[in-house]
Amino acid sequence: MKKTDRLVNLLISDIENKTVLEVACGTADFSLSAARFAKSVTCIDLDDSRLNSQIEQANIRFQIMDAAKMDFPDSSFDTVVLYNSFFHIQPVWSEIERECRRVVRGDGTIYIVGSWKLDTNLMKDIFGDAAGRRGDFLTVRLTK
């Protein structure tokens, strides 16, 4: 089982039949795994150079977009996920967090997930006890 499949299983109650946004998606491996259960998955990144060639699934949409200035209307998604990207986006985290809170629905959830030391060490420093282990992943769960 792929690592991203294991993560989807951990977060299934916030993914199954939901609208999901993956921020700073990189190769979009998480989006590909989530799409098997989600109603729809939108993934964004600053460029598409690393994008997985399998992104052609019907319920996945990719957009080149700055996560600090998203084009989505307020309350567009049930769940927002940042997977193995925190190290890269941390310098603009406050802007990205504001945007994630804006686009997630009132009863929705934002997950910051790391499995790489670059991400997990930084997540522990910034989020402290709010960062907890779930299987192979360090996760932070934020609500609106």
trRosetta pair geometry for C-beta under 8 A, 3 or more apart (Angstrom, degrees):
i j d omega theta_ij theta_ji phi_ij phi_ji
1 5 4.8 -120 -178 84 92 131
1 6 5.8 108 125 -56 119 88
2 5 4.5 99 60 0 82 104
2 6 7.3 -146 97 -5 47 83
2 29 7.3 -134 163 177 138 115
2 33 6.5 -140 85 -87 125 127
3 6 5.7 -53 -155 33 35 113
3 7 6.6 35 148 -19 66 103
3 115 6.5 -138 179 63 137 179
3 136 6.6 -94 -143 90 97 149
4 7 5.4 -47 -147 35 39 115
4 8 6.4 45 152 -22 66 100
4 29 4.7 -169 -35 135 155 95
4 30 4.7 -147 -142 -96 120 52
4 32 7.1 66 110 65 150 87
4 33 3.9 -179 126 -9 104 149
4 34 7.8 -83 165 -29 106 76
4 83 7.4 56 -116 177 98 157
5 8 5.7 -49 -149 34 33 113
5 9 6.6 38 150 -21 63 103
5 33 4.9 -143 -77 -141 55 125
6 9 5.6 -52 -153 33 33 115
6 10 6.7 34 149 -20 64 103
6 135 6.2 -155 157 144 116 155
6 136 6.5 49 112 25 144 120
7 10 5.6 -54 -153 33 36 112
7 11 6.3 6 158 4 69 112
7 30 6.6 -47 84 -124 141 99
7 33 7.1 88 61 100 94 151
7 83 7.0 85 153 -124 166 128
7 113 6.3 86 -148 174 132 158
7 135 7.9 -155 -89 72 54 135
7 136 8.0 -83 -68 65 83 100
7 137 5.9 84 -106 -49 98 152
8 11 6.1 -73 -142 54 30 93
8 12 6.4 66 153 -78 65 74
8 15 5.9 -87 -154 68 82 172
8 30 7.5 159 -60 -159 93 71
8 33 4.7 -150 -30 137 137 109
8 34 5.3 -169 -109 -87 116 61
8 36 7.5 71 158 49 163 106
8 37 6.5 148 175 20 122 132
9 12 5.7 -6 -149 -43 31 114
10 134 5.2 114 -167 145 141 124
10 135 5.7 -122 -79 8 136 131
10 137 6.9 -162 51 36 167 133
10 139 7.9 -161 133 -46 137 152
11 14 5.1 -60 177 53 87 104
11 15 5.4 80 115 -23 94 115
11 79 7.5 125 164 -168 121 150
11 81 7.4 75 159 -95 171 128
11 111 6.3 -52 -115 -48 140 168
12 15 5.6 -73 -135 47 33 105
12 16 5.3 31 176 -29 78 110
12 37 6.5 -74 -140 163 84 167
13 16 6.8 -31 -112 25 23 106
14 18 6.4 -36 167 9 43 168
14 78 7.1 -177 -171 132 70 101
14 79 4.5 119 159 -98 98 137
14 108 8.0 99 -154 -160 104 65
14 109 5.0 -58 -135 50 141 136
14 111 7.3 130 99 -32 153 125
15 18 5.6 -128 -158 42 19 117
15 20 5.8 15 -131 -73 77 138
15 34 5.2 -119 -154 -147 130 97
15 37 5.3 63 123 95 105 121
15 38 5.3 -74 179 -74 79 91
15 79 6.1 -79 -83 51 56 163
16 37 4.5 -63 -100 168 68 113
16 38 7.1 -114 -109 -83 19 44
17 37 7.4 -68 -24 161 51 73
17 38 7.2 -148 -34 -148 8 34
17 39 5.2 49 -164 -50 43 96
18 38 5.6 -60 65 -135 66 84
18 39 6.0 -163 70 10 11 100
18 77 8.0 66 157 -178 96 71
18 78 3.8 -112 -165 73 108 146
18 79 5.3 57 132 2 143 111
19 38 7.1 101 -110 -180 21 109
19 39 5.6 -47 -67 68 63 112
19 40 5.2 1 -122 59 78 94
19 41 8.0 176 -162 -81 49 33
19 42 7.6 18 179 0 90 101
19 76 7.2 -107 124 146 139 65
19 77 5.0 -130 112 -132 98 61
19 78 5.0 120 49 3 70 93
19 79 7.5 165 86 29 48 72
20 31 7.6 175 107 -123 118 73
20 34 5.3 -94 87 153 166 143
20 38 4.7 -74 2 -126 120 151
20 40 7.2 -170 31 95 70 50
20 41 4.7 -17 71 -111 104 75
20 42 7.3 180 93 28 54 63
20 77 6.5 77 -133 -163 14 114
20 78 6.9 -44 -71 61 55 90
20 79 4.9 -19 -112 73 78 101
20 80 7.6 158 -163 -90 58 28
20 81 6.5 3 -173 2 105 111
21 41 7.7 159 -88 -161 25 57
21 42 5.1 -18 -110 70 73 97
21 43 7.4 153 -164 -90 51 37
21 44 7.2 -2 -170 4 97 105
21 72 7.6 -73 -99 -33 146 167
21 76 7.4 67 -50 98 133 105
21 77 4.3 -70 -13 -94 109 166
21 79 7.3 -176 28 96 67 53
21 80 4.7 -16 68 -113 104 75
21 81 7.2 170 88 25 52 66
21 103 6.6 11 3 122 167 131
21 104 7.9 -125 33 -80 124 78
22 25 4.5 79 116 -95 114 101
22 28 6.7 130 85 -129 148 71
22 30 5.5 153 -119 87 142 115
22 31 4.7 -112 10 -67 147 99
22 34 7.3 167 -52 25 119 147
22 41 6.7 20 -8 -176 104 103
22 42 7.4 -170 26 93 67 48
22 43 4.2 -8 62 -113 106 87
22 44 7.3 175 88 25 61 60
22 80 7.9 157 -90 -162 24 54
22 81 5.1 -27 -107 72 70 97
22 82 7.6 136 -163 -92 60 33
22 83 6.5 -32 -148 12 108 108
23 44 6.0 -11 -123 61 52 100
23 67 4.7 83 -164 -123 110 133
23 80 6.2 28 -19 -177 113 101
23 81 7.1 -180 19 83 77 42
23 82 4.9 -33 67 -89 104 85
23 85 7.0 -152 105 78 76 153
23 89 7.6 37 134 -78 110 168
23 96 6.8 127 166 -169 148 116
23 100 6.5 -67 -37 -89 156 109
24 44 7.4 -7 -43 93 31 75
24 45 5.8 81 -141 -110 34 78
24 46 7.8 9 -116 -12 73 86
24 67 5.8 -44 -45 -34 86 149
24 82 6.0 37 43 -141 110 90
24 85 3.6 139 108 -176 128 155
24 88 6.3 165 -169 84 141 122
24 89 5.3 -111 -58 -49 157 130
25 28 4.4 28 157 -86 123 72
25 30 7.1 -132 -142 49 83 101
25 31 5.8 4 -144 -23 131 127
25 43 3.7 50 -71 -178 160 113
25 44 6.3 129 -8 57 108 30
25 45 4.9 -102 43 -47 79 107
25 51 7.7 42 102 -109 112 82
25 62 7.3 -119 62 -125 153 96
25 83 7.7 35 -127 47 53 101
25 85 7.8 -39 -62 -61 15 146
26 29 7.7 -26 90 8 102 88
26 45 6.3 149 -49 -103 28 144
26 50 5.3 -40 -173 100 66 135
26 51 8.0 171 142 -85 33 48
26 84 7.3 -48 12 91 150 103
26 85 6.6 -161 -26 -86 111 107
27 50 5.1 -78 -72 143 70 97
27 51 6.5 146 -137 -133 39 22
27 52 4.7 73 174 -48 81 91
28 31 4.2 -41 -170 38 88 122
28 32 6.0 97 129 -27 85 90
28 43 4.8 98 -118 130 108 170
28 45 7.9 -110 -57 -21 91 127
28 51 5.9 26 1 -144 119 74
28 52 5.0 -121 61 20 94 108
28 55 5.7 47 84 -96 154 109
28 60 7.4 101 173 -176 134 138
28 62 6.6 -64 -81 -94 152 118
29 32 5.7 -51 -150 32 34 114
29 33 6.6 30 154 -14 65 104
29 52 6.2 121 -69 -51 63 145
30 33 5.8 -60 -153 39 33 108
30 34 6.0 28 154 -17 70 111
30 81 6.3 -137 145 118 145 138
30 83 4.3 122 -45 26 155 164
31 34 5.7 -56 -139 41 30 109
31 35 6.1 43 158 -36 64 103
31 41 4.7 150 -157 150 88 138
31 43 4.2 -57 -71 -58 155 134
31 55 7.6 26 97 -123 128 89
31 60 5.6 102 154 -135 114 123
31 62 8.0 116 117 -81 169 88
32 35 5.9 -45 -148 18 27 117
32 52 6.3 -53 -42 83 137 156
32 54 5.9 49 -117 99 138 119
32 55 7.2 -97 -76 -95 99 55
32 57 7.0 137 -128 -5 71 139
32 60 7.1 -10 -89 -77 53 159
33 36 6.6 -46 -177 9 39 111
34 37 6.4 -80 -169 49 49 92
34 38 5.0 29 152 -19 90 125
34 41 5.2 123 96 -94 112 138
34 81 7.5 -179 -65 21 155 154
35 38 5.8 -59 -113 44 32 104
35 41 4.8 -92 -81 10 82 135
35 57 5.1 93 147 107 157 153
35 59 5.3 154 -156 82 98 101
35 60 4.9 -48 -93 -57 141 105
38 41 5.0 95 77 -55 149 91
38 59 6.8 176 91 136 88 130
39 59 7.1 -151 143 -161 34 133
40 59 4.9 -132 -113 -173 59 91
40 60 7.7 167 -167 -83 64 32
40 61 7.2 8 179 4 108 104
41 59 6.2 77 17 128 80 86
41 60 4.8 -16 73 -109 103 75
41 61 7.4 172 93 26 54 63
42 60 7.7 156 -91 -160 28 53
42 61 5.0 -20 -112 69 75 96
42 62 7.7 157 -163 -89 57 26
42 63 6.8 -2 -173 8 102 108
42 72 7.9 127 104 -83 161 135
42 77 7.3 -114 38 -90 115 123
43 55 7.8 -109 49 -135 133 118
43 60 6.7 0 2 -168 108 99
43 61 7.5 169 24 85 65 47
43 62 5.2 -24 70 -106 92 74
43 63 7.7 163 84 26 46 64
44 62 7.4 151 -88 -160 38 58
44 63 5.2 -23 -104 72 87 85
44 64 7.3 111 -155 -142 76 12
44 65 4.2 -48 -154 53 127 108
44 67 6.2 146 103 -78 123 82
44 70 7.2 170 26 -116 177 98
45 48 6.9 132 71 -81 114 49
45 50 7.7 -92 144 53 166 99
45 51 7.3 -169 40 -74 140 95
45 62 7.8 -21 19 -163 94 101
45 64 6.8 -45 77 -120 62 57
45 65 7.6 81 42 46 20 63
46 64 6.8 32 176 -161 22 84
46 65 7.8 -91 -91 76 40 27
46 66 6.4 44 -102 -93 85 62
47 50 7.8 84 94 10 90 80
47 64 6.2 23 -109 -127 31 113
48 51 4.4 -23 -166 -12 78 133
48 62 6.7 92 -110 145 114 136
48 64 6.1 -81 -34 -73 96 103
51 55 5.8 -24 168 -30 108 147
51 62 6.3 59 -136 -151 139 162
52 55 5.5 130 80 -46 81 89
54 57 7.2 28 150 -30 80 95
55 60 5.8 -123 -167 111 71 133
55 62 5.6 1 179 -28 144 133
56 60 7.9 72 89 64 6 111
57 60 4.6 64 69 12 99 111
63 71 7.7 -104 148 43 150 122
65 69 7.8 -139 178 84 83 70
65 70 6.1 56 157 -123 131 63
65 71 6.1 -114 -131 7 128 101
66 69 4.6 23 88 43 115 92
66 70 7.5 -136 86 -66 60 46
67 70 6.4 7 -146 -62 38 96
67 89 6.5 -21 66 -132 143 136
67 92 7.8 134 80 103 96 122
67 96 4.7 25 125 -123 110 104
67 99 6.3 165 163 80 62 145
67 100 7.7 10 180 -56 103 90
68 92 4.9 -58 -75 157 136 132
68 95 3.8 28 -145 123 104 125
68 96 5.2 -63 -83 -66 69 69
68 99 6.1 179 -146 -14 25 142
69 95 7.7 -21 -47 165 67 121
69 99 7.0 -116 -70 -92 15 143
70 99 4.8 130 5 -176 109 125
70 102 7.5 175 55 77 120 118
70 103 5.8 -38 96 -50 154 141
72 76 4.3 -89 169 6 121 162
72 77 7.5 8 162 -23 159 101
72 103 4.8 57 88 -125 129 124
73 76 5.3 125 66 -67 72 106
73 103 7.7 113 86 -122 37 79
74 102 5.6 -85 -116 175 77 81
74 103 6.8 -127 -135 -98 32 41
75 103 7.1 -150 -40 -165 13 31
75 104 7.1 -16 -119 110 47 24
75 105 4.7 69 -158 -105 86 59
75 106 6.6 -8 -116 -25 119 74
75 108 7.9 165 -142 -3 69 131
76 103 4.9 -32 35 -165 102 87
76 104 8.0 -50 53 -80 62 22
76 105 7.7 -141 50 -54 20 78
77 80 5.7 99 98 -64 139 81
77 103 5.6 34 18 140 104 94
77 104 5.6 -51 76 -106 89 56
77 105 6.7 -140 84 -16 36 84
77 108 6.4 100 107 -144 68 159
78 104 7.5 22 162 -153 11 78
78 105 5.7 -14 -103 20 46 125
78 108 4.9 -174 -171 -112 36 105
78 109 7.7 9 149 27 66 75
79 104 7.3 35 -115 -130 14 107
79 108 5.9 -155 -71 -164 40 99
79 109 5.4 -4 -118 63 80 85
79 110 7.7 162 -163 -87 53 34
79 111 7.1 6 -174 1 99 104
80 100 4.8 173 121 -155 162 99
80 103 6.7 100 -75 87 133 103
80 104 5.1 -93 -11 -74 116 112
80 108 7.1 71 -5 146 85 126
80 109 7.5 -156 34 102 67 48
80 110 4.5 -12 67 -114 106 78
80 111 7.2 178 91 27 55 63
81 110 7.8 -180 -76 -160 33 51
81 111 4.9 -6 -114 64 74 103
81 113 6.5 -9 -165 7 95 118
82 85 5.1 -108 -178 58 88 111
82 86 6.2 95 131 -68 124 77
82 89 7.0 -94 -155 41 135 148
82 96 7.8 74 -86 149 144 134
82 100 7.7 -59 -38 -94 114 148
82 110 7.7 22 -2 179 98 91
82 111 7.1 -164 32 98 65 58
82 112 4.8 -9 63 -116 111 68
82 113 6.8 165 84 25 57 68
83 113 4.9 -10 -112 69 67 111
83 114 8.0 166 -160 -80 43 38
84 113 7.1 -34 -31 101 59 80
84 114 6.0 113 -94 -127 52 56
84 115 6.0 -40 -80 34 107 83
84 116 5.5 78 -139 4 101 111
84 119 5.7 -124 -134 -31 49 157
85 88 5.3 -62 -169 45 68 112
85 89 5.5 37 141 -5 95 115
85 119 7.3 54 37 -103 19 128
86 89 6.2 -73 -137 50 30 93
86 90 5.7 56 163 -61 69 95
86 93 7.6 31 -155 -98 80 119
86 112 5.7 69 -78 -173 123 114
86 114 5.8 -59 19 -71 125 119
86 119 4.5 104 46 -143 103 92
86 122 5.9 -177 120 90 113 122
86 123 5.6 57 102 -67 168 96
87 90 6.1 -30 -144 -9 22 120
87 116 7.5 -68 -8 91 134 118
87 118 4.1 -6 -71 143 158 105
87 119 5.0 -100 -26 -78 97 62
87 122 5.6 145 -92 12 72 152
89 92 6.1 -75 -174 60 69 86
89 93 6.1 105 127 -81 85 69
89 96 5.5 18 169 -22 126 166
90 93 5.1 -8 -145 -42 41 117
90 122 5.8 -79 -82 169 154 143
90 126 7.3 -151 -138 -51 113 152
92 95 4.8 -41 176 42 90 115
92 96 5.7 92 116 -23 87 101
93 96 5.6 -63 -141 44 33 108
93 97 5.7 37 160 -24 71 106
93 126 7.5 -26 120 -161 175 158
94 97 5.8 -48 -141 35 27 112
94 98 6.5 33 155 -21 59 104
95 98 5.7 -53 -153 33 31 114
95 99 6.5 26 152 -14 64 107
96 99 5.7 -57 -149 40 34 110
96 100 6.1 36 153 -21 68 105
97 100 5.7 -52 -143 36 31 112
97 101 6.3 29 157 -16 64 106
97 110 7.9 111 -140 144 70 164
97 142 7.6 -78 -148 157 100 175
98 101 6.0 -59 -151 38 27 109
98 102 6.4 29 150 -23 62 108
99 102 5.4 -53 -147 33 34 115
99 103 6.3 15 162 -8 68 109
100 103 6.3 -65 -142 43 27 97
100 104 6.1 23 162 -20 66 112
100 110 5.0 81 151 -120 126 139
100 142 7.7 73 114 81 128 136
101 104 6.2 -54 -135 35 27 107
101 110 7.0 -61 -75 -32 61 147
101 142 7.5 -76 -83 136 93 126
101 144 5.7 130 -155 -124 83 72
104 108 3.8 -146 176 90 97 134
104 109 7.1 -145 -165 47 141 16
104 110 5.7 -107 -47 -58 158 93
104 144 5.8 -158 94 -68 109 108
105 108 4.0 110 52 -28 76 114
105 144 7.5 -110 106 -32 34 147
106 144 5.5 -115 -141 69 40 154
107 144 7.6 -61 -51 24 14 123
108 143 7.5 161 89 -142 46 69
108 144 6.4 68 56 -30 79 115
109 141 6.1 -29 -165 -161 113 93
109 142 7.2 136 -165 73 60 49
109 143 6.0 -39 -107 -95 64 73
110 141 7.4 139 77 -162 55 44
110 142 4.1 -22 66 66 107 102
110 143 7.4 -176 20 -81 82 24
111 139 5.9 -32 -160 -158 100 106
111 140 7.1 146 -157 75 49 54
111 141 5.9 -16 -101 -103 74 65
111 142 7.7 -170 -74 24 28 75
112 123 6.4 175 125 -121 121 120
112 127 7.5 175 69 -48 138 152
112 139 6.9 144 77 -158 54 52
112 140 4.2 0 53 52 105 106
112 142 7.3 47 -9 -7 98 110
113 137 5.2 -15 -163 -173 99 130
113 138 7.3 149 -156 78 49 51
113 139 5.1 -10 -103 -104 77 82
113 140 7.9 -148 -66 27 43 65
114 118 8.0 -138 -157 79 125 60
114 119 3.1 -164 -132 119 126 121
114 120 4.4 -174 112 -65 128 67
114 122 7.9 162 -90 56 165 89
114 123 5.2 -163 8 -15 142 143
114 137 6.8 139 69 -160 37 76
114 138 4.8 -18 63 60 93 101
114 139 7.9 -178 24 -77 64 41
115 119 7.3 28 34 61 34 131
115 120 7.2 35 -126 -48 8 116
115 136 5.7 24 -126 136 116 96
115 137 5.3 -56 -75 -104 90 71
115 138 7.4 169 -81 17 40 76
116 119 4.9 82 65 14 85 102
116 120 6.7 -176 84 -6 37 92
117 120 5.7 -59 -127 45 33 104
117 121 5.6 32 175 -20 71 109
118 121 6.8 -57 -145 33 14 105
118 122 6.8 4 158 -6 52 116
119 122 6.1 -74 -155 44 27 106
119 123 5.9 27 156 -22 69 112
119 138 7.5 175 116 60 96 117
120 123 5.5 -52 -141 37 32 114
120 124 6.4 35 158 -21 65 102
120 131 7.8 143 -155 171 67 137
120 138 4.4 115 -126 17 98 146
121 124 5.9 -53 -153 33 29 111
121 125 6.6 29 150 -18 62 106
122 125 5.6 -53 -149 36 34 113
122 126 6.2 18 159 -8 69 111
123 126 6.1 -63 -140 45 27 100
123 127 5.5 -18 178 22 69 118
123 131 4.7 133 141 -115 100 146
123 138 5.6 148 85 120 145 128
123 140 6.2 -152 -165 -28 114 121
124 127 7.0 -67 -115 56 16 81
124 128 7.1 64 -177 -99 52 24
124 131 5.3 -124 -91 73 52 149
124 138 7.2 -62 -55 -168 87 152
125 128 7.9 -10 172 -63 13 59
127 130 4.3 -98 172 69 99 104
127 131 4.2 109 87 -38 120 99
127 140 4.8 -90 -145 -103 168 138
128 131 6.8 148 74 16 21 94
129 132 7.7 24 175 -65 53 90
130 140 5.4 50 128 -135 98 97
130 141 7.9 -137 177 44 91 61
131 138 5.4 19 176 174 105 107
131 139 7.1 165 -151 80 61 28
131 140 5.0 -40 -93 -71 70 94
132 138 7.2 167 86 -152 19 65
132 139 6.3 -31 66 62 69 77
132 140 7.8 122 17 -87 67 49
133 137 7.3 143 -153 83 54 44
133 138 6.0 -40 -92 -99 57 63
133 139 7.8 104 -135 17 13 80
134 137 5.3 -21 68 70 83 96
134 138 7.9 133 22 -116 72 16
134 139 5.0 -4 14 8 120 128
